[in-house]
Amino acid sequence: MGRDKRNEKRQLQFTKWIYAHRLLPAWQALTFPARDAYFHLQVKCFADTKSARNNNGEVFRSLRDLSSDMGCAVKTVGAALADLQAKGWIVVTNPWQRGTDGKGETATFRLTMLPTEQGPPTREPERWQEGHDYSVTVYGPYKPQPRSGRKCNLKIQNPAPNSDTPPCPNGTHSRAVKS
Protein backbone atom coordinates (compact mmCIF):
# COMPACT_ATOMS: atom_id res chain seq x y z
CA MET A 1 0.00 0.00 0.00
CA GLY A 2 1.49 3.33 -1.08
CA ARG A 3 1.43 6.63 0.72
CA ASP A 4 -1.56 8.89 0.54
CA LYS A 5 -0.41 12.18 -0.99
CA ARG A 6 -3.72 13.89 -0.26
CA ASN A 7 -2.95 13.95 3.49
CA GLU A 8 0.37 15.70 2.96
CA LYS A 9 -1.37 18.88 1.74
CA ARG A 10 -3.95 18.99 4.53
CA GLN A 11 -4.06 22.31 6.40
CA LEU A 12 -6.45 21.27 9.18
CA GLN A 13 -5.06 20.55 12.61
CA PHE A 14 -6.52 18.10 15.08
CA THR A 15 -6.15 17.38 18.76
CA LYS A 16 -7.14 14.56 21.05
CA TRP A 17 -10.44 14.90 22.95
CA ILE A 18 -10.19 12.99 26.22
CA TYR A 19 -13.68 12.57 27.61
CA ALA A 20 -12.54 11.87 31.18
CA HIS A 21 -10.93 15.32 31.35
CA ARG A 22 -14.21 16.94 30.35
CA LEU A 23 -15.99 15.33 33.30
CA LEU A 24 -13.70 17.00 35.86
CA PRO A 25 -15.22 19.81 37.96
CA ALA A 26 -12.37 22.08 36.86
CA TRP A 27 -13.47 21.70 33.22
CA GLN A 28 -17.13 22.26 33.98
CA ALA A 29 -16.28 25.43 35.92
CA LEU A 30 -14.49 26.94 32.91
CA THR A 31 -16.14 29.55 30.74
CA PHE A 32 -16.82 28.63 27.13
CA PRO A 33 -14.11 30.94 25.72
CA ALA A 34 -11.62 29.32 28.12
CA ARG A 35 -12.55 25.87 26.81
CA ASP A 36 -12.05 27.06 23.25
CA ALA A 37 -8.72 28.68 24.11
CA TYR A 38 -7.52 25.43 25.69
CA PHE A 39 -8.14 23.54 22.46
CA HIS A 40 -6.31 26.17 20.43
CA LEU A 41 -3.32 25.90 22.79
CA GLN A 42 -3.49 22.10 22.67
CA VAL A 43 -3.32 22.14 18.88
CA LYS A 44 -0.27 24.43 19.12
CA CYS A 45 1.55 21.82 21.24
CA PHE A 46 2.43 19.85 18.14
CA ALA A 47 1.62 22.22 15.26
CA ASP A 48 4.39 24.80 15.65
CA THR A 49 7.23 22.33 15.19
CA LYS A 50 8.44 20.87 11.89
CA SER A 51 8.97 17.47 13.45
CA ALA A 52 6.48 15.69 15.64
CA ARG A 53 8.20 17.05 18.74
CA ASN A 54 6.21 17.73 21.87
CA ASN A 55 6.77 21.40 22.68
CA ASN A 56 4.61 21.45 25.81
CA GLY A 57 6.10 24.04 28.14
CA GLU A 58 7.02 26.23 25.19
CA VAL A 59 3.50 26.79 23.84
CA PHE A 60 2.96 30.47 23.08
CA ARG A 61 0.20 32.46 21.50
CA SER A 62 -0.24 36.19 21.80
CA LEU A 63 -3.59 37.61 22.86
CA ARG A 64 -4.15 39.16 19.43
CA ASP A 65 -3.33 36.00 17.50
CA LEU A 66 -5.45 33.84 19.78
CA SER A 67 -8.33 36.30 19.55
CA SER A 68 -8.19 36.17 15.74
CA ASP A 69 -8.11 32.34 15.89
CA MET A 70 -11.10 32.24 18.21
CA GLY A 71 -12.98 35.11 16.59
CA CYS A 72 -13.53 37.16 19.74
CA ALA A 73 -12.17 40.22 21.53
CA VAL A 74 -8.70 40.46 23.06
CA LYS A 75 -10.16 41.01 26.54
CA THR A 76 -12.18 37.82 26.21
CA VAL A 77 -9.02 35.87 25.40
CA GLY A 78 -7.20 37.44 28.36
CA ALA A 79 -10.07 36.41 30.65
CA ALA A 80 -10.03 32.91 29.14
CA LEU A 81 -6.29 32.48 29.78
CA ALA A 82 -6.69 33.81 33.32
CA ASP A 83 -9.52 31.33 33.89
CA LEU A 84 -7.40 28.46 32.56
CA GLN A 85 -4.60 29.41 34.96
CA ALA A 86 -7.00 29.69 37.90
CA LYS A 87 -8.41 26.19 37.30
CA GLY A 88 -4.97 24.63 36.74
CA TRP A 89 -5.24 23.72 33.06
CA ILE A 90 -2.22 25.82 32.06
CA VAL A 91 0.85 27.01 33.96
CA VAL A 92 3.02 29.91 32.85
CA THR A 93 6.63 28.88 32.22
CA ASN A 94 7.87 32.32 31.09
CA PRO A 95 5.82 35.49 31.64
CA TRP A 96 5.45 38.02 28.87
CA GLN A 97 8.00 40.78 28.56
CA ARG A 98 7.80 44.23 27.10
CA GLY A 99 10.81 44.77 24.88
CA THR A 100 12.87 47.93 25.06
CA ASP A 101 13.62 47.76 21.35
CA GLY A 102 9.96 47.34 20.37
CA LYS A 103 10.02 43.55 20.22
CA GLY A 104 8.11 42.09 23.14
CA GLU A 105 7.87 38.42 23.99
CA THR A 106 4.59 36.69 24.69
CA ALA A 107 4.07 34.34 27.62
CA THR A 108 4.77 30.63 27.21
CA PHE A 109 2.56 28.00 28.76
CA ARG A 110 2.65 24.38 29.84
CA LEU A 111 -0.55 22.39 29.52
CA THR A 112 -0.77 20.40 32.73
CA MET A 113 -2.75 17.45 31.37
CA LEU A 114 -0.18 16.67 28.65
CA PRO A 115 3.30 15.22 29.17
CA THR A 116 6.39 17.28 28.52
CA GLU A 117 9.74 16.13 27.19
CA GLN A 118 11.06 16.26 30.76
CA GLY A 119 8.35 14.20 32.43
CA PRO A 120 4.74 13.09 32.83
CA PRO A 121 1.75 15.43 33.18
CA THR A 122 1.24 17.10 36.55
CA ARG A 123 -2.60 17.02 36.41
CA GLU A 124 -3.45 20.09 38.49
CA PRO A 125 -7.12 20.20 37.38
CA GLU A 126 -7.76 16.86 39.10
CA ARG A 127 -6.83 18.48 42.45
CA TRP A 128 -8.78 21.70 41.87
CA GLN A 129 -11.68 22.41 44.23
CA GLU A 130 -14.51 24.89 43.99
CA GLY A 131 -13.51 28.21 45.55
CA HIS A 132 -9.80 27.31 45.75
CA ASP A 133 -8.36 28.66 42.51
CA TYR A 134 -4.68 28.53 41.65
CA SER A 135 -2.77 31.79 41.42
CA VAL A 136 -2.94 33.70 38.14
CA THR A 137 0.55 34.95 37.32
CA VAL A 138 -0.12 36.37 33.84
CA TYR A 139 -3.22 38.21 32.59
CA GLY A 140 -4.53 38.64 36.15
CA PRO A 141 -6.37 41.91 35.43
CA TYR A 142 -8.46 40.07 32.83
CA LYS A 143 -9.68 37.51 35.38
CA PRO A 144 -13.49 37.49 35.50
CA GLN A 145 -15.00 38.68 38.77
CA PRO A 146 -17.52 36.54 40.68
CA ARG A 147 -21.10 37.37 39.86
CA SER A 148 -22.71 36.72 43.24
CA GLY A 149 -22.50 40.40 44.21
CA ARG A 150 -24.46 41.49 41.17
CA LYS A 151 -27.76 40.00 42.35
CA CYS A 152 -28.33 42.61 45.05
CA ASN A 153 -27.68 45.43 42.57
CA LEU A 154 -30.21 44.31 39.99
CA LYS A 155 -33.41 46.32 39.84
CA ILE A 156 -36.56 45.76 37.88
CA GLN A 157 -36.01 47.89 34.82
CA ASN A 158 -39.53 49.02 33.99
CA PRO A 159 -41.65 48.46 37.07
CA ALA A 160 -45.38 48.50 36.60
CA PRO A 161 -47.22 51.49 38.05
CA ASN A 162 -48.84 50.92 41.41
CA SER A 163 -52.34 49.61 41.01
CA ASP A 164 -54.78 47.75 43.20
CA THR A 165 -55.24 44.83 40.84
CA PRO A 166 -52.81 41.95 41.39
CA PRO A 167 -51.19 40.38 38.32
CA CYS A 168 -52.72 37.17 37.02
CA PRO A 169 -50.63 34.17 38.12
CA ASN A 170 -51.23 32.10 34.98
CA GLY A 171 -50.32 34.86 32.52
CA THR A 172 -53.80 35.42 31.04
CA HIS A 173 -53.26 39.17 31.10
CA SER A 174 -50.64 38.89 28.35
CA ARG A 175 -52.79 36.84 25.96
CA ALA A 176 -54.69 38.48 23.17
CA VAL A 177 -58.44 38.31 23.47
CA LYS A 178 -60.26 37.15 20.36
CA SER A 179 -63.70 38.61 19.75
N, C-alpha and C positions, 0 to 999 in steps of 0.2 A: 504494500500500500504506500503510495507516494505522499508527499507533503501537500497540504492544502494551502495554496497560495492566496486564497481569498482571505484567510485569517491574518495574513501578514500585513494587510493594508487596513485593518480594522482600527478605527479611531476611538471606539467606545472603551470605557474602563469599567471594570467590575470589582466588587469586593465581596467578602464572605459575610453572610447574614447568619449570625449564631442566635438561634431562638432563645436559648437559655439566658443569654445576656439581656434580652428584651423583657424578660420576666422579673428582673431585679427591681427592687423599689427605687434604686438610684436612677434607673432608666425611665421608669414611669413618672418620676418627679421632674424630669427634664422638660423644658419647653420644646415645642415643635421645631423652632429654628435651631435649637441646640442639637437636636437629634439629626437634623439635616447637615449641620456643620460637622458633626462627628463622622458621618459617612464620607463627606468630602475630604476630611483629613485622613480617613482610613484608606481611601483610594490613593492619596498622595504618598502613603507609606511605601508603595512599590512602583508608582508611576513615574516618579521623578528621576529614577536611575536608569541607565542604559542596560545594565544587567539586572537580573532578578534578585538584587540585593535588598535585604531588609534594612531600610533607613529609619526605623523607629527610633526616636530620640533626636532625630535631625529633621523632623517633619516641620516645614514652615509654610505659612501662607499669610500674606498680608491681609489686613482688614478689607482693603479695597478689592483685592483679587478675589477673596472669598465671598464678598458681597456681590460681585459680578457673577461668580459661579452660582450662587444661591438665588440671585435675582431679588435681593432685598437691600435695605439701607445699611450703611456702615455701622450705625449705632445698634442695629439689631444683631449684627454679627459680633460686635463687641460684647453685647449682653449674652449671646449664645456661648462664646468662648469663656466668659466669666462663669456661666452656669455649668459648663462642662468641668471647669476647674473645681468649682464648689462641690460637685457630686463625685469627683475623683476619677472621671473618665480620661482626663488629660493632665499631665504635669509639665510645667515649664522647665526646660533644661537650660535655656539661655534667654534672659529677658530681652526685650527690644531695646535698641539703642538709637539715639539721635546722633547722626554723624555731624562732625564739625565741618566737613568738606561738602556737605549736601547729600551724602550717601548714607542713609540710615540702614540699620539692619532690623529685620522683623524677628519676632520671638520664635523660638523653636520649641516643639512640643514632643512629648513621649506619650503614646497611647498606652494606658496601663493594662488593658486587656490583651495586648499583643506582645509577643516576645521580642526582645531586642537581640542584637548580635552578642551582647555581653551576658545575657541571662534570660530566665523565664519571665513571664508577665507578673506584675506585682498585685494586680486585682484589687485595687482600692475600692471600686464600686460595690464589691461584695461585702465590705465592712462598713459602708456608709449607713447612717441612721438618720431618720427624719429629725430635723432641727439641729443636727451636728454636722454642718458643712465643713469641708476642708478649706484651708486658707486660699484666697485668690491673690496670686502674686502679680499677675499681669492683667490689665483691662479691668481692674477693680471698680473704677468709677462707672463702668457700664453695667455692673451687676444689678439685676432687677430687684426692686424693693419688695418686701412682703406686702400683700394686699389686704391684710386683716384690718388695718387702721382705716381703710377707705370706707368701710361699711357705715361707720358713725357719721361720716361727712356727707353721705348721699342724702339728697332731699328729693321729694317728689317734684318733678319739674313743672308741671302745669296742674296744680291742685284744683279740684273742683270747687266752685263757690259754695259757701255754707248754705245748706238748705235743710229743711226738715224731713225730706223724704230719704229714707235709706236706700243705698244701691241694691239692685236685685242680685241675689246670690247666684242665680243660674245664668246670668248674662242675657236675659230677655230684653233688657233695655237697649242693647246694641244691635238687635236684629231688626231688619226692615219689616214693616207691617204691610201686608198685601191687602188691598181693598177690592 
